[in-house]
Amino acid sequence: SKLNEQLLVLHNRKQQPAALLCAVPFLRARDMLQSQAGQSAGDKQRSLQQAIAAHYQQLFALAQQYNTEHKLELPIVMTGHLTTLGVSRSESVRDIYIGTLEAFPADTFPPADYIALGHIHQSQRINANTDIRYSGSPIALSFDEARQQKQAWLIEFAVDGKTVSSLPIPCFQPLISIKTTLDTITTQVQQALSDITAEQILWLELVIAETDAYLTDLQQRVETQLQDLPVELLRLRRQRTNQGNGFADASYTSLAELTPQQVWQARLATEQLTEQQQQQLTALHQQILAKMEHAE
């Protein structure tokens, strides 16, 4: 069965059984559930959550059964690729169960000795009765992760218990995000370069202040200032404010960074609508959302 395939025995250096690994892969909704007519988005979310919880509980029971049959007390380690409640995410992390499962409650995991999760890039421990942790990504995957100390967790099991320690991962590719005006680009970038070695190239994101963001030749001006510096400009953003454009978040700069809902609300904010027009648009919006929910 698939459950048996996911239960692995880990051996130590003496080739003795040392732990049981419940190697749970990324669980896709289409593999866990059959689509049912008339189900709401909330129904789908609850069904998927229950199916994933049942998978973990059954696999944990199988691991316990292995210990019992072999008269062992091997620690049980489980894996997972999902978002659970209470985690800190970065801008490069996207919901993996969009529309069906926003976050998997930590208290629905079985009481394994250790649960190692993936998908979240920031290393962290979940506040739960079970020891649940994300190692995080070994490298920064977005500019808001630039100042994070990446790490891995070292888990050591012994007869008298378990110890967990952090192993820092060196940063081999420096990157940084700088908010600046055109006049201060060179100064701020040179200051950032003082923290790296002579052989390294700095990956750079620049967020240009509102006072200069309107310039049509902004890209050329920035590249001229950077041409003699050991940097690679990967992203140039124009800082926006909510004055006159309906976008409340200063970091929004392109459609690619906005959800359809945010685009809709921002566009409406720029219009002077009558009450009847507001009602018509609200009804249209609800129809569109209903069709999207049905399509999921």
Steps between C-alpha positions, in 0.01 A plus 500: 500500500601866472523521879750214514709670232524814717626319812879470496744359756805720551823332610793641695867468408507151647216405263262456793139626483505848658177677399179466300442759229147568382601658168182688412530681166305804380138387525299633206128559529429303180673194649324526835141585402239440234318809381139514616230712340361779710794521739586850619857622540462454877382141452799426276739647755357295786501180291861549394610581855330184628654288224852626572452455876378143442803425282739612776310314772492175301870520416586575864297195608690290246832618649379415850395157375851444357654577841258265672554212257880530518507571875677832442460857622637685198424874490242593236587787268245639251538736206262729318478767232231742605421819686392462861357763732722747681783528247686803367515517122699703249393659173627206292276252685167440332204309646523141380131419546354817354123505545479167682741490794653819633684342794505160665433519877803380697286314753379260229847347464556174693736504803814400310843550658585757232320650199716661231310731265589668174357785290556793740835668436565641848637256757265475796334278758122475516327566830345157556513204738688300236850608394427646154761705314583653165870498412426766242675546168881465496531817290305825485226470238371858517643835600303514826698189607834672436580565866388160628761264639419180315540181700422130530377311806715215634284245682676246723313216669640321802368259761438786744324727248552729203711810439453758225770745394539757224761474224555839333530493119757738347375758249683443172298754299441835675185693412332809638198725451561874534241777516663810360478819297705548184743728685586242767522180291879498472558574869259232622620235257865562589411465865336163427808392302719549807342187650601264219831364374687633198416195287125518555231668289213658692149418377298816537142616524441876498176661611508857371330760717181668386681826426692338212264216406325706230810526277457324166875436464539368853647166392775667295588746779530219754710279274737790429569541872557127548709425190839506677387316815512120560123466509230338289170688501233231504200713586414869474179612666329836517359572843135597483265657748122499518466860382279505194544141388299298751790273598549510875820297518815686400663179378245429225659587167366263236203279420718193555526592868124546551213258541194548276305610809754777573495619140120513507483698824778737398336574167162569662663741745587733215137532379212720612207258485131541569330272750335308214835451325656380826222242540538380140876462533468320834252253344735444205794444733308241700407316179865488394612370841227232492620380157861490620400301809302255285797457265723392790 
